[in-house]
Amino acid sequence: MDLMSALSLGELALSFSRVPLFPVFDLSYFIVSIIYLKYEPGAVELSRRHPVASWLCAMLHCFGSYILADLLLGEPIIDYFSNSSSILLASGVWYLIFFCPLDLFYKCVCFLPVKLIFVAMKEVVRVRKIAVGIHHAHHHYHHGWFIMIATGWVKAPPRPVCMEPSCSPCSRLAGSQCPRPASFSSSPCLWCHVRCS
């Protein structure tokens, strides 16, 4: 018991919850999301032929959960795009992953120890997004437990909502018809993230 009181895990969790997400944790979230977008069949070809469509796919991968949650709660769906610093950060990550010479940035962030750190940081963002989704829904529906849980799940699903290969915008725009299993965080387990990708 002395060890538990010495560690004071409650204070540690409280101080950790006050750490700002922008830019370090958001950067890791955008890097992991856009890396998994690059794994989609036809994503690289799409970025070369239609860069605006590829950028839009990347923004949907990064911000699609916010758009869907705003749609569910009856708020303007384009509201999150007013946060220009996050849009610029995600756009910079998209540009570096798809257009960096010799795929240098992509190779650096896909190096396994670096990728492990980014995936762990992305999970921190995911947990925060769940809490923000529940808090956001609580303001609209004070006693709607199901709505709060659904909004929390939509804000941070285990994989991007509607980003399965059969309905992915990149595979549709590139004309690829071959299905493949989704590799984007299908399990909350960190090892499964790294092993599947």
Salt bridges, closest charged atoms under 4 A:
GLU75 OE2 - HIS136 NE2 2.97
GLU75 OE2 - HIS140 NE2 2.62
ASP103 OD1 - LYS38 NZ 3.30
GLU123 OE2 - LYS122 NZ 3.01
GLU123 OE1 - ARG126 NH1 3.05
GLU123 OE2 - HIS193 NE2 3.13
GLU164 OE2 - ARG159 NH1 2.84
